[in-house]
């Protein structure tokens, strides 16, 4: 029971930190203003949760174009530390390569589930007509993913089906990812 509670807590905390590192990377990729004075409502949260790991990694890992590789490496490192810790606690000894591969798959899974939550948040915010900084921020993150789908999908009765289509595509990607992981790991 204590191991389950510890594992759940560790999974939650690590998921929050890794997901926030990935959000930082994605915001940098989309050229969303990350400055505290820029009016970004999540900037203080993102920086306070990720600076402790991203800034030291940034000294070693330079950005590649618009890709904030330090944030990506930081997310991977946090997930790898979680896997290694659970691996040591449970005594489930396996190969280090397996540990690295499973961490990579979990990183991809965190990316997909984070995208799903962003789309859900964006869809829920779109139901309300009030303009807010949070709605604008979510639109900056999700709209680039919805634009190609909007070109292919018609509006049905005035309803935009692109968020539903994007969520379906994310779910399909998660199924493919988990199937691939099972084939590679086992």
N, C-alpha and C positions, 0 to 999 in steps of 0.2 A: 504494500500500500504506500509506504513512504517513497519507494522508488518511482511509483506511478505519479505521485504528487510532485516529486522533484522533477521528473521528466516532463510533466505538463507545464510546470512553471518555467523550466529551462526552455522548452519549445516556444512558449509564449514570448518570453523576453528576447530570445535570439531571433525569433520571427519578426518581432517589432523592430529590433535594431537592423537586421539584414534588410527587411522591407523598406526601412527608412533610408538606408544607404542606397538601395536601388531606386527609390523615389528621387533622391538627390541626383543620381546619375541620369535618370530620365528627364528631370527638370533641366539639367545642364544641356542634355541632348536637344531638347525642344527650345532651348534658349529662353527659358522662363526666368524672369528677373528673380535672382536669389538673394538680393540685398534686403536687409532688414528695413531700410528706408523706402524700398520699392513698392511697398503695399502688399507684399506677398504674405497672406495670413499664416502660412505654415512655415515660413523661413526660420523664425526663432526655434520652433519645435525641431525642425529637421537639423539645424546646426547644433543645437544643444544635445541631441541624441546621437549625432554621428561625428562631430568634430574630434572627439577623443580617439577615434580609430582612423578616420579618413585623412586627417592632416599629417600624422606620422607616415602613413602609407604613401601619401602624395610626394613626400620627399624622396621616396625610392622608386615610385612608379609614375612616370609622366603620362599626361593625357595623350591620347591618340586622336588628333583632330578634335571633333566635338564630343568624343567619347571620354567621359570622366572615368578612366580606368582605375583610379585610386578607390573610388566608391564601389566599383564592381569587385575589386580584389578584397576590399574590406568586408563586403557582404559575404564573399566566399570564405574568408578567413574566420568570420564569426560562426558560420555554419559548420566549417571544418572543426573548429574548437568544440562545438556542441557534439558533433558526431564522435570525435575522439574521446571526449569526456564520458559520454554514454557507453562507448565501446569499452573503455577501461573499467567503468563501474560495473557493468553487467558481465564482464569477462568474456564477452562474445568475440573472441579473437578471430580475426580474419586478416586478409592481406591488406597492406597499406594502399595498394592500388584500388582495391574495392572501396576503401574508405574515401579516397579521393573522387572516385567515379560516383559513388552515392551522394557525396556532397555536391557535385556538379549537377546531378539530377534534381536534388532538392533546391538548388539555386534556381534552376529553370522552373520548377514548380512554384517557388515563391514569386517569381516574376509573373507567371500566369495567374496565380490567385490574387496578386496585387492588382493586376490589370482588371480582373473580374470585379473586385471591390471598387475600383475607380469608376468603372462603367455603371455599376449599381448606384453608387453615390451620384453620379452625373444624371442618370435617369430619374432618380428620386428628386433631385434638385430641379429638374426641368418641369416637374409637375407644378411648381410654384412660380408665379410670375414675378416675384420680387427679385430685383437684382441685388446680388451680394458679392463680396470678395471671394467667398468660398465657391460660389457658383461659377464665377469668372475663372478662378484657379482651376477647378475641375474641367471646365470647358477647354482651357489651354492644354490640359493633359490628354483629354479624350477625343476632342474634335479631330486631330490629325489621323486618328485611327478610324474614325467614322466616315470621313470624307470619301474614301474610295468605295465604301459600301453604299453610301447615299447615291453615288452615280449609277450603281447597278440596281438598287432596289427602288421600287416606286413607293410613294406615300399612299397608304391605304386608308381612305376615309380621313385624311388629315393626320394620320398617325405615322410617325417616323419609326420604321422597323429596324433601322441600322443598329441601335444598341442591342436589340434582341439578337440580330444576326451576329454581332461581334461577340456576345456572350456565348452563343452557340459555337462559334469558331474557337473561342478560348477553351470551351469544354472539350471539343474534339481534339485540340492540341494537347490537353491534359491526358486524355485517354491514350493518344499516340505516345506521349512521353512516358506514361507509366507502363505501357506495353513494351516499349523499347527498353526501359530500365529492367523489367523482369527478364527480357531475353538476354540482355548483356550481363547482368549480375548473376543470374542463375544459369 
